[in-house]
Amino acid sequence: MRLLFARGEVLKYHLVTESLSFDRKALKSLTGVAAVVSDDYRFLLRIENIRHQKNLTPWLRRRQTVELDIPLRLRKSGPQQPTSAEFRELMRAARRGATGDALEVRIHNAAERAIVHTERYGFISATSVKTEGGALRSLLTGLSRRSPSLRLTLIGKNLATLKQVLSFSLPVQLSFYREGADLPAQAEQREMREVLVLSNISGPRLPFVEQNLDFWSRGLPGFRFRHVFGQLTKKRVEAALHQREWDCLIYRGHGRARTGGIFLELGDGLFRLPVLHLSLYMHLACMANFHKLELEDLPVSRLVTPTTLLTDFDDRRVLEIFFAKYRVSGSVDLAIRAVQAQFPRFVSIFAGSAGFSSTA
């Protein structure tokens, strides 16, 4: 992102609510650029030059505001100063609002080459590139620069290409599907209703895990939530997992990928998740050593997790977005896409019935 200069000084970045943006006395002493968000911190309204009161994102309209995630530390009264990295995310959100449909890119590994399909507005093209040597990175970087909203789907027999693409650090919505995995017919899928939430405060503090406890216990209309909170132990987690047949498991806390599976960092040590027959497992906040994760180690057929540690975000919004879309569409895939549109750092992995072993 380019730095802006005025009279030899670097302009500062600010974040203000819509109500505050109308109070020119409160903003009189500020210089630089400001992201104006709705009073509930859910939507980006515009980015403006404060001194000249100039809208720098004229393509954004009131009816076309962009839903986004604002770090919890910035949700305070008065003007706030986001870091350059945080403001970069706001700029990316504004660019997403400049286009309608996302550019769909599908990559299917074939030996040492990848078949890359791109689609938008009904037009489809395809090309073949080597997976090594920088050709794939160059292609995807060019596509991401031309399209503010890029949705990337990988198809393969292992997670090597997924990890390779993650190393490119591109602002894309990323999903992986195992090649040859069985996709159950929509009519045969069990409707999601039973949701287990594990909120673990063991380890380094994650402030958001201790917030919105009423929401996590109450859940959302149409779904039955069971919330287990505190410094969780292996005994408490095992008891909760076997309490009933769950449709969705949500883990809020520290965890890690290791050879052999996914482990939760509980108060009395590491706990390896057993094989679970769920529609979805959402691992929120932190999965250390993601590079060690392998398809055969997955205890679930479908996983959603952030690719980097998230220490300051409203994870309640992840669930509100997901279940609002799922309630309307009945599709887990479409609901995950809705989450990724606002939280692009979340990656989705679908292994199907072939993705994990019952003897794991």
N, C-alpha and C positions, 0 to 999 in steps of 0.2 A: 504494500500500500504506500502510495506517495505521501511524503511529509509536506505539509503546507507551511509556507513562510509568509510573514507580514512584517515589514520594517526590520528584517534581520532576525526575527524571533520565531521559534517554532510555535505554531498555533496549538492550543490545547484541545483535548477531546472532552466532551461533556455528555451527560445523559440527564434529561429532564422529562417530567411528565407533561401531559397536554395542558393541565390546569396551570402549571408553573410557567409554561411557555408563553402564556398570555400576560404574565406579570413582568413587564419590561423593567421595572425598577429592580426586581430580584436578579435579573440577568444583565443589568447595566455594567457591572464590573467584570463580566466574563468576556473572553475573547476566544476565537477559534470556531470549531464546528460542534454542533450539538445534535444528538439523536433524540428525537421527540417520540415518546412512547405513550400509549394509553395509560390512564390512571391506575389500571389494574396490572400494568406491566406485562400484558399479554401480546400487544400488537405494536409494531413499528409504524408510525404515521408519516415520518419524513426525517430527512437529515438536512440541516440548514446551517448557513453561515450566520452566526449570532449577530455580529456587528452590523452587517448589511441586511439582516433579516431576509436572506435569499434562500429559497428552497432549492437544495442541490439534487433532489430526487423528484422532479416534476411528474414522473410516470406513476408515482404512488398517489392514489386517490382514496378518499374516505371509504369508499366501498371496495377498495382493492388493497387494504392494509395487509401487511405481512405478519403472520403469527410467528413468534420467536421466543427464545428462552433468555431471560435476563438473570444474571447471577444474583443470588440472594443478598450479597453484601451491597449491591447497588440499589436495592429496593428500600430506600430511606428518603425522608423528606428533604427537600432542597436539592440543588444541582449536585450531581455526583460525577466523579472523574474515573471513567473506565480506563484500563490499560490499553496500550496500542493493540494488543492481541484481542482483547474484548471488543474494541471498536472495529477491528477487522471483521469480526463475526457479524456485527451490525451492518457493515457495508455489504457483506455477502448476502445477508438477508434482504437488503434493499435491492440488490441485483436480481435476486430470485423473483422479486415482484415485477421485474421488467418484462418477463415472459410469461406465457400461459403454461402450456404443457411442457413437462420435462423432456429432455433428450434421453431416449431409451438406448442404452448400450448393453449388448449381450456378448460375452466372451466364452467361447467353448474351446478348451484345450484339446489339441490334436498333436500328440507326440511333442516335438520341440517347437511347434508353432501354435498360434492362437487364432481362431476364426473370430473376427470382430464384426458384429452386426450393429448398425445404428438405425434408429427409427424415430421419425417425428412427423406429425401431421399426415400419417399414412405413407410417407416415403421411406423406403428401406434401401440400405446399401450394405455391402460386406467387403471385407478385406482380410488378408492373411498376413500376420507379422510374427517374427521370432519373439519368443518369450524372454530370451536373454539378449544382452547387448544394448539395451536401452531403447529398442524400437517400440516396445509396448508402452513404456513410460512416455516417450515423445508423443505417441499418438493420443494417449489419454490426456496428457497435459494440454495438447492443442484443443481437444474437444471440450475440456473443462473451461478453457479461456473463452471459447466461442459461445458456450451455453452456461448461463448463470445457474441453471438447475439441471443437473445430470444424474440420472439414475443408472447404476451399473449392476448388472447381474452376471455372476460367474457360474459356470457349469464345469464340474470336474470330478475327478476321483479322489482328490485329496485337497488339503487347504493350502498347498504351496503357492498357487497363484493369488489366493486371497491375501496371504501374508505379504507377498511381493507388492501387490497393489496398495496395501496399507502403508508400506514403506515409502510410497510416493507422496504421502501426505496431501492428497488431493481433496477438495471440498465436494465429495460425491456421496450419494446415497448408495450403500453397498449391501448386496445380498448374495448369498452363495447357495447353490443347489447341487446336491450330490448327483453325479451322472448315474442314471439307472435306478434312482430312488423311486419307490412306488408312491404315486400321488393319489390318495384316496378320493373317490368321487364325493362331491360336495354333499350329496344326499346321504352318504354313509358316515359322514363325520358327526361325532357327538357334539352337541351344542355346549359351548363353554358356560359354566355357571359357578362351579365350586372353585374358589380362589384362596390359596394359602399364601400369606405374607409373612416372611421372616425378617424382622428388623433387628439387626445385630449391632450393638454398640461396642463390642470388643475391639481392641486395637486402636490405632491412631484415630482421633475423633473426626467423624464426618457429621458436621452440624445438621445437615438436612434430615439425617436419619431420625433425629429426635423431634422433628417438627411434624405438624399435621397428623398427630397421633389419632385424633378423633376421626379424621377421614379414613385412615388405614383400618381402623376398627369397624367403622360403619360401612365402608365400601361404597359401591355405586348401585343405583336402582336396577333390579333385574339380575344382580349377581350376589352370591353369598360369600362374604369375606370372613376368613379366620386369621386374626393377627396375633403373632407371637413376638413379643418385644423384650429387649434387655440384653444382658451379657449372656448370650445363648450358649448352651452346653450341648454336647452330643446327645445326651439323654432327652433333653427337651425337643431338639430338632427331630430325632427319630420318632418320638411319641407323636409329634405333630404330623409328620409325613405319613404315618400309618393310621392316623385317626379316621380317615375316609379316603375314597378315591377322588383325587383332585384333578381338575381340568387345567389349572394354571398355577404355577409356582413363581412367586416373586421374592427375590432375595435382595435385601438392602444392607450392604455392609461389605467388608473386605473378603476377598477370596482370591484364589489363584489357580492357574492351570499348571498341572504337572503331568509327567508321564504316568498314564493310567487313569486320568480323569480330571474332574473339577473338584476342588477342595475349598471348603468354607473355613475361614479363620475364626474359630469359636473361642470362648473363654477358656476351655480346657484342651485346646490343641486343634489340629487340622482334622476336619471331617470330610471324608470322601463321599460325594453324592452317589447314592445307589442308582441303579437303573429305574427310571420313572416313566410310566406310560402317560404322558401329559400331552395336551395340545400345544402348550407353550411353556418355556422356562425363561423368565426375564431376570438376568443377573445385573442389577443396577450398581452404579458407582464404580466398582473396581474389580477387574480380573487381571491380577499381575501375571507376568510371563505368558501373555497370550500367544506368543510365538511357539510355545511348547504344546499348544492344543492340537490334537489330531482327531479326525473323524471317528476312528475306532474307539477313542476314549470318551466320546460323548455319552452321558447317561440319559439323554433325551433326544427325541427326533427333531426338535426345533428349539433353537436358542437365539435370544436377542441379548446383546451386551454392548456397552460402550467400548470403543477401541483404545481409549485413554482414560486415566483416572479422572472422574468428575467429583469434585469436592464441594461445589457450590452451585447447585442447580435445584430446581423445583421438580423432584421426581414424581410428585403427585400429578403434574401435568402430563407426564408420560402415560399414566393410567387413564386419565380423563380423555385424552386424545384417542388412545387405543380402543377403549370400550365404547366411546361414542361412535367411532367408525364401525366397530364390530357389531354394535347393536343394529345399525342400519343395513350393513352389507352382509353380515353373517360370514365374512371372509377374514381369516387371520392374516393372510397376505396383504390385503388392502389396508387392514388396520395397522400393520407394521409399517407399511409405506407412509401412512399418515403421520406416524411417530417420527419416521426418518426425515420427513419434510421439515419438521421443526428441530429435530435433534439428529443432524446428519452424522454425528460421531457414533451412532448406534449401528452395529452391523447385525445382519440376520443370517443365520445358518440353518439350512434345512437338510437333514440327512435322510429323511424318510425311514421306512422300516428297515432299510439296509444300513442305516447310519450308526447303529449301536448294537452291541451284542448282549443277549440276555444273560450271558455268563460273565459279563464284565464285573 
